[in-house]
Amino acid sequence: MRLFWKCTRIFIILCLFAVSVTTPILLLSSHRLRHLGSDGSKEFVGDLSIIKQRLEVQALNAVQQEEGRSVKEPILDVYRDGDQSSAVSLDSIDKDDSVGKPKNASLSGIDVTTHAPKKESQPSLPEQKVATTREKLVLLQEKSRPEEVQRGQNVQSHPRRALDEKVKEVKDQLIKAKAFLNFVPPGSNSNFVKEIKLRIKDLERAVGEVTKDSDLSRRAIQKMKAMDSTLLKASKLFPECSAMVKKLRAMTYNAEEQLRSQKNQASFLVNLAGRTTPKGLHCLSMRLTTEYFSLPPEEQELPDQHKFQDPDLYHFAVFSDNVLACSAVVNSTVSTARVPEKIVFHIVTDSLNLPAMTMWFLSNPPGKAAIQIQSIDKFDWLSNKYILQKQESLDPRYTSPLNHLRFYLPDIFPSLNKIVLLDHDVVVKRDLTGLWRINMKGKVNGAVETCLEGEPTFRRMDMFINFTDPLVAKRFDVKSCTWAFGMNIFDLQEWRKRNLTALYHKYLELGSDRPLMKAGTLPIGWMTFYKHTRGIDRRWHVLGLGYESGVRLNEIEQAAVIHYDGVMKPWLEIGLQKFKPYWKKHVWYEHPYLQQCNIHD
């Protein structure tokens, strides 16, 4: 009996609980259904129509005010997201900084079908203006969309959510807030000014350097909502849309002008730094020169001079006035050689740096390898004045006779059959004696080709050679493969047979009368060794470490020689930090002279 009363009591409690829960739900549902069934839907539709009408009238007024205003404003093409000529797009260092012409007005492949209005119901004049406004707005929106998004509209698939839309929304909020802030009279300290400044500061702190939606914190989302309410308040205080459009255009135009100016200034400073000798290297050269002249004459000679003319050894040539750079090239080559006792280095420099270069290798001999130091001024048969007159450039990298000395290799080394030419901005990572076993197939120059599109070192003939000249167009093929200087194996016997030095002089003479090529040795080298170059394995020589080329790490690890071509040399402060360790490992930073000249790791 007691169990029966206990069960009955539990049942009654459950029934009362169920009634108390379901009764409010039923009452609320019935109220909503009655509201929607009567006048709710009509009021909702009416509200939508009123909002739509207001938006159309505002858009019409904005367009009419823009068309009627005589104030000159920046061209709309500047602000296209898909415009690749915009100053916002930042390209590589060597490219032209100028802004290209605007693209033609197109919809990037989108098929737009226009329907003629029916004759039965001709629209009134205000409706025609609104329709025209819609078409203008749609056209402007389609122009401003990136090409990838426009192509995606032709694919019949579910719409894809825009990437990182929250981050873009934050940027838009900040721009709008700063634009509204500019509407306030100068010196104003109202509550609105304080509020919007506080919102800008809080939002910038909350977002920071975030570039992905997934990295946004909960605090940043809260600050975005607070900014939305402030912007809504600002739009009520400043309802004139045309003024907002004008202000945003002016802000965008000024920002892009500042960016273009900063980009040009940065490019100038980087190139200036690349042409300037650091104080540490100048100090090192002066100390070594002083030490050299303090030696007795019999101690100023380098050893192993009998190896300098032996054609059976492995000969390397470096033309440079940079002591530290030559040291890194020699050290890296000797440290990776299988038979260093058969390595002979020939360094040619100018008379000013000859004592310093000689003193460095006297006090730091390259192990078992032999080294010869010569001055370019001792070559009586070479006319430096002739070379300098033919090169119209302010960059000493192009006008220096040392750069053009490579076209006189058979005359400098008359007793040698083959030689490897290395630039002073390379580092050797593998044994290079295998270059002497390459079958040259009757060619003079063995080099890595740079004619593969999409590669960081891609080059075309017409990038440096003027193919509008009839002589160039007749003798050369614009589609012919190009190649790189920096690590080249030369067959000097074939060179002498074909007399390519005379051909070099001929092109140099023609280039002085008309613009055939850009300054430097690369274009005239392409012309001189045209159809005389043998392409070798790309792993022998990897370029692109002296600028942001996008060279891959696995290519560097597999390379025999890595080349810091470009202005960002590893011994300069502007050098790329991610590539400097390959060069630094071959520099003796503990040397007393390097320490005294503040040349540190």
C-alpha positions in Angstrom: 0.0 0.0 0.0 2.8 2.4 0.9 4.5 1.6 -2.5 1.2 2.4 -4.3 0.9 5.8 -2.7 4.6 6.6 -3.4 4.1 5.8 -7.2 0.9 7.8 -7.4 2.7 10.8 -5.8 5.6 10.6 -8.4 3.1 10.4 -11.3 1.2 13.5 -10.1 4.5 15.5 -9.8 5.5 14.5 -13.3 2.1 15.6 -14.8 2.3 19.0 -13.1 5.9 19.5 -14.4 4.8 18.6 -17.9 1.8 21.0 -17.8 4.0 23.9 -16.5 6.6 23.4 -19.3 4.3 23.0 -22.3 1.6 25.6 -21.5 3.9 28.7 -22.1 5.3 27.2 -25.3 1.8 26.7 -26.7 0.6 30.2 -25.8 3.7 31.8 -27.4 3.3 29.8 -30.6 -0.3 30.7 -31.0 0.4 34.4 -30.5 3.1 34.4 -33.2 0.9 32.5 -35.6 -2.0 35.0 -35.1 0.4 37.9 -35.6 1.9 36.6 -38.8 -1.4 35.5 -40.0 -3.0 38.9 -39.7 -1.0 42.1 -40.3 2.6 40.8 -39.6 3.4 39.7 -43.1 2.0 42.8 -44.6 4.0 45.1 -42.3 7.2 43.0 -42.9 6.8 43.3 -46.7 6.0 46.9 -46.4 9.1 47.6 -44.3 11.2 45.8 -46.9 9.8 47.8 -49.8 10.3 51.1 -47.9 14.0 50.1 -47.1 14.6 49.1 -50.7 13.0 52.3 -52.0 15.2 54.4 -49.7 18.4 52.6 -50.8 17.6 53.1 -54.4 16.8 56.8 -53.9 20.1 57.3 -51.9 22.1 55.5 -54.6 20.4 57.7 -57.3 21.2 60.9 -55.4 24.8 59.8 -54.9 25.3 59.1 -58.5 23.6 62.3 -59.6 25.7 64.3 -57.2 28.9 62.6 -58.5 28.0 63.3 -62.1 27.0 66.9 -61.4 30.1 67.8 -59.4 32.9 69.5 -61.3 35.6 68.7 -58.7 38.4 66.6 -60.2 39.0 63.4 -58.3 41.3 60.4 -58.7 40.4 58.0 -61.5 38.3 55.0 -60.4 40.7 52.6 -62.2 43.3 53.3 -59.4 41.1 51.4 -56.9 40.3 48.3 -58.8 41.3 45.2 -56.9 42.1 43.4 -60.0 44.2 46.1 -61.5 47.8 44.8 -61.6 49.2 48.3 -62.4 48.1 49.6 -59.0 50.9 50.9 -56.8 49.7 48.6 -54.0 51.0 45.6 -55.9 54.6 45.2 -54.9 56.8 43.4 -57.5 60.4 42.3 -57.4 63.3 44.7 -57.0 64.5 44.8 -60.6 61.1 45.5 -62.1 60.0 48.9 -63.2 58.3 50.9 -60.5 56.1 52.9 -62.9 52.4 52.4 -62.9 50.9 51.0 -66.1 47.9 52.1 -68.1 44.4 51.2 -66.9 42.9 48.1 -68.2 40.0 48.1 -70.6 36.6 48.1 -69.0 35.6 44.4 -69.2 33.8 41.9 -67.1 36.6 39.3 -67.4 34.5 36.7 -69.2 31.2 37.1 -67.5 28.2 36.8 -69.8 25.8 39.6 -69.2 22.5 39.4 -71.0 20.4 42.5 -71.3 16.6 42.2 -71.7 14.5 44.8 -73.5 11.6 46.2 -71.6 8.1 45.2 -72.6 6.1 47.5 -74.7 2.9 47.1 -72.6 4.4 48.7 -69.5 6.9 51.4 -70.2 8.7 52.5 -67.0 8.5 56.0 -65.8 11.4 58.5 -65.8 12.4 58.0 -62.1 12.3 54.2 -62.6 14.6 54.5 -65.6 17.1 56.5 -63.5 17.0 54.0 -60.7 17.5 51.2 -63.3 20.5 53.1 -64.7 21.9 53.5 -61.2 21.6 49.8 -60.6 23.4 49.0 -63.8 26.2 51.4 -62.9 26.6 50.0 -59.4 26.5 46.4 -60.7 29.1 47.3 -63.4 31.4 49.0 -60.9 31.1 46.0 -58.5 31.9 43.5 -61.2 34.9 45.6 -62.3 36.3 45.7 -58.8 36.0 42.0 -58.2 39.2 39.9 -58.7 39.3 37.8 -61.8 39.4 34.6 -59.8 36.0 35.4 -58.2 34.5 36.4 -61.6 35.5 33.2 -63.2 34.0 31.3 -60.3 30.6 32.9 -61.0 30.3 30.9 -64.3 30.6 27.6 -62.5 27.3 26.2 -61.4 28.1 25.2 -57.8 27.3 26.3 -54.3 28.6 29.8 -53.4 31.9 29.6 -51.6 32.5 31.7 -48.5 35.0 34.5 -49.0 38.4 33.8 -47.4 39.3 35.8 -44.3 36.2 38.0 -44.6 36.4 39.0 -40.9 39.9 40.4 -41.4 38.7 42.4 -44.4 35.7 43.6 -42.5 38.0 44.9 -39.7 40.1 46.8 -42.3 36.9 48.3 -43.8 35.7 49.4 -40.4 39.0 51.2 -39.6 38.9 53.0 -43.0 35.3 54.1 -42.5 36.0 55.2 -38.9 39.0 57.3 -40.0 36.9 58.8 -42.8 34.2 59.8 -40.4 36.8 61.2 -38.1 38.0 63.5 -40.9 34.4 65.0 -41.2 34.7 66.4 -37.7 35.9 70.0 -37.6 39.5 70.4 -36.5 40.0 70.8 -32.8 36.7 69.3 -31.9 36.6 67.3 -28.7 33.0 66.0 -28.6 31.9 62.8 -27.2 31.6 61.3 -30.7 35.2 62.1 -31.4 36.4 60.5 -28.2 34.2 57.5 -28.8 35.4 56.8 -32.4 39.1 57.4 -31.5 38.7 54.9 -28.6 37.0 52.4 -30.9 39.9 52.7 -33.5 42.5 52.3 -30.8 40.8 49.3 -29.3 40.2 47.5 -32.6 43.8 48.0 -33.8 45.1 46.6 -30.5 42.7 43.6 -30.6 43.5 42.7 -34.2 47.2 43.5 -34.3 49.0 41.7 -37.2 46.4 39.0 -37.7 45.8 38.0 -41.3 43.5 35.0 -40.9 40.0 34.7 -39.5 41.0 31.7 -37.5 43.5 33.8 -35.6 41.0 36.4 -34.5 40.4 36.4 -30.7 37.0 36.6 -29.0 38.0 40.1 -27.8 38.6 41.2 -31.4 35.1 40.0 -32.4 33.6 42.0 -29.5 35.5 45.1 -30.6 34.2 44.7 -34.1 30.6 44.7 -32.8 31.3 47.8 -30.7 32.7 49.5 -33.8 29.6 48.6 -35.8 27.4 50.4 -33.4 29.7 53.5 -33.4 29.7 53.5 -37.3 25.9 53.3 -37.3 25.8 56.3 -35.0 28.3 58.1 -37.3 26.3 57.4 -40.4 23.3 59.1 -38.7 25.4 62.2 -37.9 26.9 62.3 -41.4 24.2 61.0 -43.8 25.7 62.5 -47.0 26.9 59.5 -49.0 28.6 61.5 -51.8 30.8 63.2 -49.3 31.8 59.8 -47.9 32.6 58.5 -51.3 34.8 61.5 -52.1 36.6 61.3 -48.8 37.3 57.6 -49.2 38.6 58.1 -52.8 40.9 60.9 -51.6 42.2 58.7 -48.7 42.9 55.8 -51.0 44.6 58.0 -53.6 46.9 59.6 -50.9 47.7 56.2 -49.4 48.8 54.8 -52.8 50.8 57.9 -53.6 52.7 57.5 -50.3 53.2 53.8 -50.9 54.6 54.5 -54.4 56.9 57.2 -53.1 58.1 54.9 -50.3 58.7 52.1 -52.7 60.8 54.2 -55.0 62.8 55.5 -52.1 63.4 52.0 -50.7 64.5 50.8 -54.2 66.9 53.7 -54.5 68.4 53.2 -51.1 68.9 49.4 -51.6 70.7 50.0 -54.9 72.8 52.7 -53.4 73.8 50.4 -50.5 74.7 47.7 -53.1 77.1 50.0 -54.8 78.7 51.4 -51.6 81.7 49.8 -50.0 81.1 49.2 -46.3 83.5 51.0 -43.9 84.6 47.6 -42.5 85.8 46.4 -45.9 87.6 49.7 -46.5 89.3 49.4 -43.1 90.4 45.8 -43.8 91.9 46.8 -47.1 93.9 49.7 -45.5 95.2 47.6 -42.7 96.3 44.8 -45.1 98.0 47.3 -47.4 100.0 48.8 -44.5 101.0 45.3 -43.4 102.1 44.3 -46.9 104.4 47.3 -47.4 106.0 46.6 -44.0 107.3 43.2 -45.3 110.7 42.8 -46.9 110.6 42.3 -50.7 111.5 38.6 -50.6 108.5 37.9 -48.4 106.0 39.6 -50.7 105.9 36.7 -53.2 103.3 34.0 -53.1 104.5 30.3 -53.2 104.0 27.6 -55.8 104.5 29.8 -58.8 105.5 26.9 -60.9 101.8 25.7 -60.9 100.4 28.9 -62.5 100.9 27.8 -66.1 100.5 24.0 -65.8 97.5 23.0 -68.1 97.1 19.7 -66.3 95.8 21.3 -63.1 92.4 22.7 -62.3 92.5 26.4 -62.8 89.9 28.9 -61.4 89.7 32.7 -62.2 88.2 35.4 -60.0 88.1 39.1 -61.0 87.4 41.2 -58.0 88.5 44.1 -55.7 86.8 42.7 -52.6 89.2 40.9 -50.3 86.6 39.3 -48.0 84.5 38.1 -50.9 87.5 36.5 -52.7 88.5 34.8 -49.4 85.1 33.2 -49.1 85.2 31.9 -52.7 88.7 30.5 -52.3 88.0 28.9 -48.9 84.8 27.3 -50.0 86.3 25.9 -53.2 89.4 24.4 -51.5 87.4 23.0 -48.6 85.1 21.0 -50.9 87.8 19.9 -53.4 88.8 16.2 -53.5 92.4 17.0 -54.7 93.1 20.5 -53.3 96.8 20.2 -54.2 95.8 20.4 -57.9 93.7 23.5 -57.5 95.1 26.8 -58.8 93.4 30.2 -58.2 94.1 33.2 -60.4 92.8 36.4 -58.8 92.9 39.6 -60.9 92.3 42.9 -59.1 93.2 46.6 -59.5 96.5 48.2 -58.5 94.8 49.9 -55.4 93.7 46.6 -53.9 96.7 44.4 -55.1 98.7 44.8 -51.9 95.8 44.1 -49.6 94.7 41.0 -51.6 98.3 39.7 -51.7 98.8 40.2 -48.0 95.6 38.4 -47.0 96.5 35.2 -48.8 100.1 35.5 -47.6 98.9 35.5 -44.0 96.0 33.1 -44.7 97.3 30.6 -47.3 94.5 28.4 -49.0 95.9 25.1 -47.7 97.5 22.9 -50.4 96.1 25.0 -53.3 98.2 27.5 -55.2 97.1 31.2 -55.7 98.2 33.9 -58.0 97.4 37.6 -57.6 97.7 39.9 -60.6 96.8 43.6 -61.3 94.8 44.5 -64.3 97.0 47.6 -64.8 99.9 45.3 -65.7 98.1 44.0 -68.8 99.6 46.4 -71.3 97.6 45.0 -74.2 94.3 45.8 -72.5 92.9 49.3 -73.1 90.8 50.2 -70.0 90.0 53.5 -71.5 88.3 51.8 -74.5 86.1 49.7 -72.2 85.0 52.6 -70.0 84.0 54.8 -72.9 81.7 52.1 -74.3 79.7 51.6 -71.1 77.3 54.5 -70.3 76.2 53.7 -66.8 76.6 55.2 -63.3 76.8 51.8 -61.7 80.4 50.8 -61.0 79.4 47.1 -61.3 78.9 47.7 -65.1 81.6 50.2 -65.8 84.4 48.4 -63.9 87.0 46.9 -66.3 87.2 43.9 -64.0 83.7 42.8 -65.1 84.6 43.0 -68.8 87.9 41.2 -68.2 86.1 37.8 -68.7 86.1 38.4 -72.5 89.9 38.3 -72.5 90.5 35.0 -70.8 92.5 33.4 -73.7 94.9 36.5 -73.7 95.3 36.5 -69.9 96.0 32.7 -69.7 97.7 31.9 -73.0 99.1 28.5 -71.8 95.8 27.1 -70.4 93.3 25.0 -72.3 90.3 25.2 -69.9 89.4 27.4 -67.0 86.4 27.9 -64.6 85.4 31.5 -64.1 83.7 32.3 -60.7 82.1 35.5 -59.6 83.2 36.9 -56.2 79.6 36.6 -54.8 79.4 32.8 -55.1 79.9 30.0 -52.5 81.1 26.5 -53.6 79.3 23.6 -51.9 80.5 20.6 -54.0 83.7 19.5 -55.6 84.0 21.3 -59.0 86.7 19.2 -60.7 84.0 17.3 -62.5 83.5 20.3 -64.7 86.6 19.4 -66.6 85.1 16.0 -67.6 82.0 17.6 -69.2 81.8 16.9 -73.0 81.6 20.5 -74.4 80.6 19.1 -77.9 82.7 21.8 -79.6 81.2 24.7 -77.7 83.2 27.4 -76.0 81.1 28.2 -72.9 79.5 25.7 -70.5 76.8 27.4 -68.4 73.4 26.8 -66.7 70.5 27.9 -68.8 68.0 30.4 -67.5 65.2 30.1 -70.1 62.6 28.1 -68.2 59.5 30.1 -67.6 58.2 30.1 -64.0 61.7 29.7 -62.6 63.1 32.4 -60.3 66.1 33.1 -62.7 64.0 33.1 -65.9 65.5 35.5 -68.5 64.6 36.2 -72.1 66.8 37.7 -74.8 64.5 40.7 -75.4 64.7 41.7 -71.7 68.2 43.0 -72.2 68.7 43.2 -76.0 66.9 45.5 -78.3 65.2 43.3 -80.9 63.7 46.4 -82.7 67.1 47.0 -84.2 67.2 45.3 -87.7 70.7 44.0 -87.1 69.7 42.3 -83.8 66.5 40.8 -85.3 68.5 39.4 -88.2 71.3 37.8 -86.3 69.6 36.5 -83.1 66.5 34.5 -82.3 64.4 36.0 -79.5 63.3 32.5 -78.5 66.8 31.2 -78.1 67.8 29.9 -74.6 69.7 32.3 -72.3 72.3 31.3 -69.7 74.0 32.7 -66.6 77.3 34.2 -65.7 78.8 33.4 -62.3 80.1 29.8 -62.8 81.2 29.0 -66.3 83.6 26.5 -67.8 85.4 27.9 -70.8 87.3 25.9 -73.5 90.0 28.4 -74.3 91.3 26.4 -77.3 87.9 26.6 -79.1 87.7 30.3 -78.0 90.9 31.1 -79.8 89.8 29.2 -83.0 86.6 31.1 -83.3 88.2 34.5 -82.2 85.3 35.4 -80.0 87.2 38.3 -78.3 87.1 40.1 -81.7 83.4 39.4 -81.9 82.9 40.9 -78.5 84.8 44.1 -79.6 82.5 44.3 -82.7 79.3 44.2 -80.7 80.8 46.7 -78.2 81.5 49.1 -81.0 78.0 48.7 -82.5 76.5 49.3 -79.1 78.3 52.6 -78.8 76.6 53.9 -81.9 73.0 52.8 -81.2 71.1 51.2 -78.3 71.6 47.5 -78.9 71.6 46.3 -75.3 71.5 47.3 -71.6 74.6 48.0 -69.6 76.4 45.1 -68.1 78.2 42.0 -69.3 75.2 39.6 -69.4 73.6 40.9 -72.6 76.8 41.3 -74.5 77.8 37.9 -73.3 74.7 36.4 -74.8 75.5 38.0 -78.1 79.2 37.0 -78.0 78.6 33.4 -77.1 75.4 33.0 -79.2 75.4 29.4 -80.5 78.7 28.8 -78.7 77.2 27.8 -75.3 76.6 24.3 -73.9 73.9 23.9 -71.3 75.0 22.0 -68.3 73.1 20.4 -65.3 71.2 23.0 -63.3 72.6 21.6 -60.1 76.0 23.0 -60.9 74.9 26.6 -60.4 71.9 27.9 -58.5 71.1 31.7 -58.7 68.8 34.0 -56.9 70.2 34.4 -53.4 70.9 38.1 -53.7 67.2 39.1 -54.0 63.8 37.8 -53.2 63.7 35.3 -56.0 61.8 32.5 -54.3 64.6 29.9 -54.8 63.7 26.7 -52.9 65.8 25.3 -50.1 66.2 21.9 -51.6 67.7 23.4 -54.7 70.3 25.2 -52.6 71.1 22.0 -50.7 71.7 20.1 -53.9 73.7 22.8 -55.7 77.4 22.8 -56.3 77.6 26.6 -56.5 75.2 29.1 -55.0 75.2 32.6 -56.4 74.2 35.8 -54.5 73.3 37.7 -57.7 71.5 40.9 -57.1 72.3 43.9 -54.9 71.7 42.1 -51.5 75.2 40.7 -51.1 76.0 38.5 -48.0 78.7 40.9 -46.8 76.2 43.8 -46.7 73.7 44.6 -44.0 70.9 44.5 -46.6 71.8 40.9 -47.4 69.0 38.3 -46.9 69.5 36.8 -43.4 68.1 33.4 -44.5 70.9 32.9 -47.0 73.8 34.5 -45.1 74.8 31.4 -43.1 76.0 29.6 -46.3 78.5 32.5 -46.9 79.5 33.2 -43.2 80.7 29.7 -42.6 83.7 30.4 -44.9 84.7 33.7 -43.3 87.2 33.8 -40.5 85.5 36.3 -38.2 88.0 35.7 -35.4 90.8 37.2 -37.5 92.4 40.2 -35.6 92.0 42.5 -38.6 88.3 41.6 -38.9 87.7 42.2 -35.3 89.5 45.6 -35.4 87.5 46.7 -38.4 84.2 45.7 -36.7 83.4 43.0 -39.2 81.4 40.6 -37.0 79.2 37.5 -37.6 
